[in-house]
């Protein structure tokens, strides 16, 4: 597997296009911003950041209906019966251009289903650009409907941030999706029904969190280890998934364009699902910056 190293001023990153278009590391001034991928790791959930396309997070029972069509998705054994994170993270990406501080990748999905009839039936093309500058990291992710019918779509990015003993997280949102016993969104509640991060909270004091917040302002601030890291989501990412396992050496703040299981949302719900006409594109941008405290 070939790796691409990126550098810009105090920033360093490594990217593995063949491994789901993932970032394997992101450092600032020699210290990890993203949790580093273990040497030789092949499990995508051990990487530092990966793209979510053509949908983000869980789809209940790996199936949904769309405009009269019953769709069954592929469910990995470890997440069954649900489908998780789309197909972009499970396939190799093609490098279009690369330089010292930037790599541009594409992934074409043919719209095929397997022998059992499972799979995303619409063709699409995804583009991902990973760029470093003196300011930090910028990832641009997009998906284009490459078929001749309307396609549902969503996007997300799944960064694993390095957690220091004194790490704190602050972000503002208007609500949080509570989940049922199957980890599927059940109802919308005020943020403090899980954790209200708006005033800042030490990760060491937080309970287990794996929830989608809606009405996100688009900025999350992480402080710890003598520095402040800020992640921003661009237009469309008014949802953010926070994953903070108790006792882990990482936490995730994931800008996404929709809430989990949005493909099964009730009619009329404003959950963020995009409907792309043939040739239409959906895009998402995430930036990560850092400064000393």
C-alpha positions in Angstrom: 0.0 0.0 0.0 1.4 3.4 -1.0 1.3 6.3 1.4 1.4 10.0 0.5 3.1 12.3 2.9 1.9 16.0 3.1 3.7 18.9 4.7 3.1 22.6 5.2 4.9 24.8 7.8 4.3 23.0 11.2 1.8 20.5 9.8 2.4 16.9 8.7 -0.1 14.3 7.4 0.0 10.9 5.7 -2.8 9.7 3.4 -3.6 6.2 2.2 -5.7 6.5 -1.0 -5.8 2.7 -1.5 -7.0 2.3 2.1 -10.5 3.9 1.7 -9.0 7.3 1.0 -8.1 7.5 4.7 -5.8 9.9 6.5 -3.4 7.9 8.7 -1.9 10.7 10.8 -2.2 14.5 11.3 0.5 16.2 13.4 1.1 19.8 14.4 4.5 20.8 15.7 5.4 17.2 16.1 2.4 16.3 18.2 -0.7 14.3 17.1 -3.9 16.2 16.3 -5.5 13.0 15.0 -5.0 9.8 16.7 -2.2 8.0 14.8 -3.0 4.8 13.0 -1.1 1.8 14.5 1.8 0.6 12.3 0.5 -2.0 9.8 -3.1 -1.6 10.8 -5.7 -2.7 8.2 -8.9 -2.0 10.2 -10.4 1.2 8.8 -11.7 2.0 12.3 -8.1 2.3 13.5 -7.2 5.0 10.9 -7.1 8.7 11.7 -9.9 10.0 9.4 -12.0 8.5 6.6 -14.7 9.7 4.2 -18.4 8.8 4.5 -20.1 8.5 1.2 -22.9 8.2 -0.1 -24.3 8.3 3.4 -23.1 8.7 6.9 -23.5 6.6 10.0 -26.1 3.8 10.5 -29.0 2.7 8.3 -31.4 0.5 10.2 -31.5 -3.1 9.1 -29.5 -2.1 6.0 -32.6 -1.3 4.0 -34.8 1.6 3.1 -37.4 2.7 0.6 -36.9 5.6 -1.9 -39.4 6.7 -4.4 -41.1 3.3 -4.6 -37.9 1.4 -4.7 -37.0 -1.1 -1.9 -33.2 -0.9 -1.4 -31.1 -3.4 0.6 -27.6 -2.4 1.5 -24.6 -4.5 2.4 -24.1 -5.0 6.1 -20.7 -5.9 7.4 -20.8 -8.7 10.0 -19.4 -6.6 12.8 -22.2 -4.0 12.4 -25.1 -6.3 11.4 -27.9 -6.0 10.9 -27.3 -2.4 10.1 -25.3 -0.8 7.3 -22.7 1.8 8.3 -20.9 4.8 6.7 -21.5 4.0 3.1 -19.0 2.5 0.6 -16.3 5.1 0.2 -14.3 4.0 3.2 -14.3 0.3 2.1 -12.9 0.9 -1.4 -9.5 2.1 -2.9 -9.5 5.7 -4.2 -7.6 6.8 -7.3 -5.0 9.6 -7.0 -5.7 12.3 -9.6 -3.0 14.8 -8.6 -0.5 15.0 -5.7 2.0 17.5 -4.5 3.9 18.3 -1.3 0.8 19.7 0.4 -2.2 18.3 -1.4 -3.7 15.1 -2.8 -6.8 14.9 -4.9 -8.6 11.5 -5.2 -11.7 10.1 -6.9 -13.8 7.0 -6.5 -16.3 5.7 -9.0 -19.2 3.5 -7.8 -20.9 1.6 -10.7 -24.3 1.2 -9.0 -23.9 -2.6 -8.9 -25.7 -4.9 -6.4 -24.3 -8.3 -5.4 -25.8 -11.8 -6.1 -28.2 -11.4 -3.2 -29.5 -8.1 -4.5 -27.7 -6.0 -1.8 -25.8 -2.8 -2.5 -26.2 0.9 -3.4 -28.0 0.7 -6.8 -27.2 4.2 -8.1 -23.9 5.1 -9.8 -21.9 8.0 -8.3 -18.5 9.6 -8.4 -16.9 10.9 -5.3 -14.0 13.4 -5.0 -11.9 14.1 -2.0 -9.1 16.7 -1.7 -6.8 16.7 1.4 -4.8 19.9 1.7 -2.3 21.3 4.3 -1.5 24.9 4.6 0.2 27.0 7.3 -3.3 27.3 8.8 -3.9 23.6 9.1 -5.9 20.9 7.3 -8.8 21.2 4.8 -10.7 18.2 3.5 -13.2 18.7 0.6 -15.5 15.8 -0.1 -18.2 15.6 -2.8 -20.4 13.1 -4.5 -22.0 13.4 -7.9 -25.0 11.5 -9.2 -23.6 9.6 -12.2 -26.9 7.9 -13.1 -30.0 8.9 -15.0 -32.5 8.9 -12.0 -32.8 10.8 -8.8 -30.4 9.5 -6.1 -30.5 10.0 -2.3 -27.2 11.1 -0.8 -25.3 12.2 2.2 -21.7 12.9 3.2 -19.6 13.0 6.3 -16.0 12.9 7.6 -14.9 10.7 10.5 -11.8 12.2 12.2 -10.4 10.6 15.4 -8.9 13.3 17.6 -6.1 12.6 19.9 -7.2 12.9 23.5 -5.0 14.3 26.3 -5.7 13.7 30.0 -7.0 17.2 30.2 -8.9 17.4 26.9 -12.1 19.4 26.8 -14.7 19.7 24.1 -17.0 22.7 23.4 -19.7 22.9 20.7 -23.2 24.3 20.5 -26.2 22.6 19.0 -30.0 22.9 19.4 -30.8 19.3 19.9 -29.6 15.7 20.1 -31.0 12.5 18.7 -31.6 9.9 21.4 -31.2 6.3 20.3 -33.0 3.1 21.0 -31.4 -0.2 22.1 -30.3 -0.9 18.5 -28.4 2.5 18.3 -30.9 3.9 15.9 -32.2 7.5 16.4 -35.5 7.4 18.3 -36.5 10.9 19.1 -35.1 14.4 19.2 -34.3 16.0 22.6 -32.5 19.0 24.2 -28.7 18.6 24.2 -28.5 18.0 27.9 -30.5 14.8 27.5 -27.1 13.3 26.6 -24.4 15.9 27.1 -24.6 19.7 26.5 -21.2 20.6 25.3 -21.9 24.3 24.9 -20.1 25.4 28.1 -17.2 23.0 27.5 -16.8 19.7 29.3 -13.7 17.6 30.2 -13.8 14.4 28.2 -12.6 12.5 31.3 -15.9 13.5 33.0 -18.2 12.7 30.1 -20.3 9.6 29.9 -20.3 7.3 26.8 -21.5 9.4 23.9 -22.4 8.2 20.3 -25.1 10.6 19.2 -25.9 13.0 16.5 -26.4 16.7 17.4 -28.6 18.9 15.2 -28.6 22.7 14.8 -24.8 22.6 15.2 -23.1 26.0 14.7 -20.4 24.4 12.6 -17.6 24.9 15.0 -16.1 22.6 17.7 -13.3 23.7 20.0 -11.0 21.1 21.7 -8.5 22.1 24.3 -5.9 20.0 26.0 -2.2 19.2 26.0 -1.4 22.9 26.0 -3.2 23.7 22.7 -6.5 24.6 21.2 -7.7 22.7 18.1 -10.7 23.9 16.2 -12.7 21.9 13.7 -15.2 23.6 11.4 -17.8 22.1 9.1 -18.8 24.0 6.0 -22.3 24.7 4.5 -24.6 21.8 4.9 -23.0 20.3 8.0 -25.5 21.4 10.6 -25.4 17.9 12.0 -22.4 16.6 14.0 -21.9 13.1 15.3 -20.0 13.0 18.6 -18.4 9.7 19.5 -16.6 9.6 22.9 -15.9 6.2 24.4 -15.1 6.2 28.1 -11.4 5.5 28.7 -10.4 5.7 25.1 -7.4 7.7 23.9 -9.5 9.4 21.2 -12.8 11.1 20.6 -14.6 11.8 17.3 -16.3 15.0 16.2 -17.8 14.2 12.8 -19.3 16.9 10.5 -22.1 15.2 8.5 -24.9 16.5 6.2 -27.7 14.4 7.8 -28.7 12.6 10.9 -28.2 8.8 11.2 -30.8 6.6 9.5 -32.1 9.5 7.5 -33.0 7.2 4.7 -35.7 5.8 6.9 -36.9 9.2 8.3 -40.6 9.9 8.3 -41.9 11.9 5.3 -41.5 15.6 5.8 -38.7 15.4 8.4 -35.9 17.8 7.8 -33.1 15.3 8.5 -30.6 16.5 5.9 -31.1 13.9 3.1 -30.2 15.2 -0.3 -32.0 14.3 -3.5 -29.5 14.6 -6.3 -30.7 14.9 -9.9 -28.6 13.3 -12.6 -25.3 15.2 -12.7 -26.0 17.1 -9.5 -23.4 17.3 -6.7 -23.4 17.4 -2.9 -20.3 18.7 -1.1 -18.9 19.1 2.4 -15.7 20.8 3.7 -14.0 20.3 7.0 -11.1 22.4 8.4 -8.8 21.8 11.4 -6.6 24.5 12.9 -4.5 24.6 16.0 -2.8 27.2 18.3 -1.0 27.2 21.6 -2.9 28.0 24.7 
